[in-house]
Amino acid sequence: MAGDNEEVRGVNEATSSEVTGEETEETSKVAGEEEDTGAQIAPIVKLEEVAISTGEENEDVLIDLKAKLYRFDKEGTQWKERGVGQVKILEHKSNKKVRLLMRQTKTLKICANHMVTASTQLQEHAGSDKSWVWHARDFSDGELKEELFCMRFGSVESAQKFKDVYESAQERVSGKSEEKDEEADSAADLLEKLKVETKSEDAAAPEEKTESNV
């Protein structure tokens, strides 16, 4: 009886190994046939390239640095992180207006966007030579808001470079505003002269009419 059991067990093992071997060969054949089909599946939706406008196409980049921006929360009376990303100072090619623009690194969301004006002053934050604090009328949220910003750079050199470019832009903006004031004053003087000349001509007009009537 023991011998018969051993023979039955041996037959079963042999049969199972043969079946397994056959299944393996069939599976490999099917897989091979699927690999050799060479069929090309066309995409269901064809995507076309779309030109994306950043709004910076007509501006020259005066500086581009990595920094971390904070905004002062008046209600909570504390600084809150606004984002980490690239801060740029941009000058418009035609009207020469200068603005500060900062986008977050991953999302590219705008976290600072305001004009560079002569009245803005950069100040050190708590004695740190890597951080600057300033007030600005910011438009990053789609509406003008008075904000108190603090920007921290990775090195003293980057912070100083940012300040130099920012203050240089302020000087150019200030110079242009003075030129506009001078142009406005000269235009006003011309208007006054024209008014005086017009009045004098009008005063002489009745005499000419009187002479013609005589």
C-alpha positions in Angstrom: 0.0 0.0 0.0 2.8 2.3 0.8 4.4 1.7 -2.6 1.1 2.4 -4.4 0.8 5.7 -2.6 4.3 6.7 -3.6 3.6 5.9 -7.2 0.3 7.9 -7.2 2.1 10.8 -5.6 4.9 10.7 -8.2 2.4 10.7 -11.0 0.5 13.7 -9.6 3.7 15.6 -9.2 4.8 14.9 -12.8 1.4 15.8 -14.1 1.3 19.1 -12.2 4.8 20.0 -13.4 3.8 19.2 -17.0 0.7 21.3 -16.7 2.6 24.1 -15.2 5.2 23.9 -17.9 2.5 23.9 -20.6 0.8 26.9 -19.1 4.1 28.7 -18.9 4.8 28.0 -22.6 1.3 29.1 -23.6 1.6 32.2 -21.5 5.0 33.1 -23.0 3.6 32.5 -26.5 0.6 34.7 -25.9 2.8 37.4 -24.4 5.2 37.1 -27.3 2.3 37.4 -29.8 1.1 40.5 -28.0 4.5 42.1 -28.0 5.0 41.4 -31.7 1.7 42.9 -32.9 3.3 46.3 -33.5 -0.2 48.0 -33.3 -0.2 51.8 -32.9 -3.0 53.3 -30.9 -4.0 56.8 -31.9 -4.6 59.3 -29.0 -8.3 59.9 -28.3 -7.8 63.6 -27.8 -5.2 65.6 -29.8 -3.7 68.5 -27.8 -2.4 71.5 -29.6 0.3 73.9 -28.3 -1.1 77.0 -26.8 0.9 80.2 -26.4 0.8 81.4 -22.7 1.2 85.0 -21.9 2.9 85.9 -18.7 2.5 89.7 -19.0 6.2 90.1 -18.9 6.8 90.0 -22.6 7.2 93.8 -23.0 9.4 94.2 -19.9 13.2 94.0 -19.3 14.4 92.1 -16.3 16.7 94.3 -14.2 17.2 91.6 -11.5 16.0 88.0 -10.9 16.8 86.4 -7.5 15.4 83.7 -5.2 13.9 84.9 -2.0 11.3 84.2 0.7 8.5 86.8 1.2 6.5 87.5 4.3 3.4 89.7 4.8 2.5 91.4 8.1 -0.9 90.4 9.3 -2.4 93.4 11.1 -5.2 91.4 12.7 -2.9 88.7 14.1 -0.1 91.2 14.6 2.4 88.7 13.2 4.4 87.9 10.1 3.0 85.3 7.8 4.9 83.5 5.0 3.7 84.6 1.6 5.8 82.3 -0.5 9.2 81.2 -1.7 10.2 82.0 -5.3 11.8 84.3 -7.8 11.6 88.1 -7.3 12.1 90.3 -10.3 12.3 94.0 -10.9 10.9 94.7 -14.4 11.1 97.8 -16.5 8.6 98.4 -19.3 10.2 98.8 -22.7 8.0 101.7 -23.9 6.7 103.7 -20.9 9.8 102.8 -18.7 7.6 102.1 -15.6 9.3 99.8 -13.1 7.5 97.2 -10.9 8.4 94.4 -8.5 7.0 91.0 -9.3 7.4 87.8 -7.4 6.0 84.3 -8.2 6.0 81.2 -6.1 8.4 78.5 -7.3 6.1 75.5 -7.9 2.7 77.1 -8.5 4.0 80.3 -10.2 1.3 82.1 -8.3 1.9 85.9 -7.9 2.6 86.8 -4.3 3.9 90.4 -4.8 3.1 92.8 -7.6 3.5 96.5 -7.2 5.1 99.6 -8.8 8.5 100.8 -7.7 8.0 104.4 -6.4 10.4 107.0 -5.1 8.6 107.1 -1.8 9.3 103.5 -0.9 12.2 103.0 1.5 13.9 99.6 2.1 14.8 99.1 5.8 16.6 96.3 7.6 14.4 93.8 9.5 15.5 93.4 13.1 19.1 94.1 12.3 19.3 91.3 9.7 21.5 92.2 6.7 19.7 89.6 4.6 16.2 91.0 5.0 14.4 94.1 3.8 11.1 95.6 5.0 9.0 98.1 3.0 5.4 99.4 2.5 3.7 99.1 -0.9 0.3 99.3 -2.6 0.2 95.8 -3.8 -1.9 94.3 -6.6 -1.1 90.6 -6.3 -4.7 89.7 -5.1 -6.4 91.6 -7.9 -7.0 94.7 -6.0 -4.8 97.5 -4.5 -3.9 96.9 -0.8 -1.6 98.6 1.5 0.9 95.9 2.6 3.9 95.6 4.8 6.4 93.2 3.2 9.5 91.5 4.5 11.8 89.8 2.0 14.7 87.5 3.1 17.5 86.4 0.8 19.9 83.5 1.0 23.0 85.7 1.3 24.1 89.2 2.2 25.4 89.7 -1.4 22.0 88.9 -2.9 20.2 91.2 -0.5 22.6 94.1 -1.2 22.3 93.5 -4.9 18.5 93.7 -4.7 18.7 96.9 -2.8 21.1 98.5 -5.2 18.9 97.7 -8.2 15.7 98.7 -6.4 17.2 102.1 -5.4 18.6 102.7 -8.8 15.2 102.1 -10.3 13.7 104.6 -7.7 16.2 107.2 -8.9 15.1 106.8 -12.5 11.5 106.9 -11.6 12.1 110.0 -9.5 14.0 111.7 -12.3 11.2 111.0 -14.8 8.6 112.4 -12.4 10.6 115.6 -12.0 10.9 115.9 -15.8 7.1 115.5 -16.1 6.6 118.2 -13.5 8.9 120.5 -15.4 7.1 119.7 -18.7 3.8 120.4 -17.0 5.1 123.8 -15.6 6.4 124.8 -19.1 3.1 123.8 -20.7 1.2 125.8 -18.1 3.4 128.9 -18.9 2.6 128.5 -22.6 -1.1 128.3 -21.9 -0.9 131.5 -19.8 0.9 133.3 -22.6 -1.6 132.1 -25.1 -4.4 133.4 -22.9 -2.7 136.8 -22.5 -2.2 137.1 -26.3 -5.8 136.1 -27.0 -7.1 138.7 -24.6 -5.0 141.4 -26.2 -6.3 140.5 -29.6 -9.9 140.5 -28.4 -9.4 144.0 -26.9 -8.2 145.4 -30.2 -11.0 143.8 -32.2 -13.8 146.3 -31.4 -11.6 149.2 -32.5 -11.0 147.6 -35.8 -14.8 147.1 -36.2 -15.4 150.8 -35.3 -13.0 152.0 -37.9 -14.6 149.9 -40.5 -18.0 151.3 -39.6 -16.8 154.8 -39.9 
